[in-house]
Amino acid sequence: MKPMRATEAEQPEIYAIDRREMPAIRRAAQEMAKHLRGLSDVSQKQAITELTVAWIMAIYPDSLDLAISLSDAMRDQTDIDLQQAFETRRRKLSS
């Protein structure tokens, strides 16, 4: 199944929500990361996977296709965020 993607019409609203909530998103991520300290790298990955599965199952409890599509979309977004982070780091180092 093709990953879910926001339509062009939906993107401005999604970006506005993201920008508005970014400080809270970062705080929540940092707080969750604190709970992963002390776990091995393998255990950290497993904990993140279990959290992701629980969240996706809460959204799509009856549709494996939609659940997998959301998982694919999250992987796509992770790739985008990693690329942006590396590009930002590269620009800072070259300045």
Buried (B, 14 or more C-beta within 10 A) or exposed (E): EEBEEEEEEEEEEEEEEEEEEEEEEEEEEEEEEEEBEEEEEEEBEEBEEEEBEEEBEEEBEEEEEBBBBBBBBBEEEEEEEEEEEEEEEEEEEEE
